[in-house]
Amino acid sequence: MKLKKNNKDVKNNKNTYKLYYRGYILIRLKVIGSEWKVVDKLKGLKSTDPGEDWNITYATPVYGGWDVMVECSFSRLRDLDKIVTFCRVDKDLSQWIEETTTLMGSKNDYPG
């Protein structure tokens, strides 16, 4: 496998993959019991705009100080901003979510 450092393509013997950043959004709910509603709303979302390149790869309720964890992949920081903003302004999600915090990998090394 050959990796390029500039977010171009990764090649192995058979396929070519674009490299993505990974992000994690931790969600604290203001409505307890809405964990699965949030997961169902977010799971499988992906960009539809040709100028964007992101998708939500995983979402699940978690135990601890946060209620839901969301994993996403994206090619540019502004794509991550779209996901986080959606979580904060969507009519349903904004009723259920109290706050979010976002973590992001420092390298675009996830073959999407």
Secondary structure, DSSP 8 states (H G I E B T S, - for coil): -B--SSSSEEE-SS-EEEEEEEEEEEEEESSTT-HHHHHHHHTT-B--STT--EEEEEEEE-SSS-SEEEEEEESSHHHHHHHHHHHHHSHHHHHHEEEEEEEE-SS--EE-
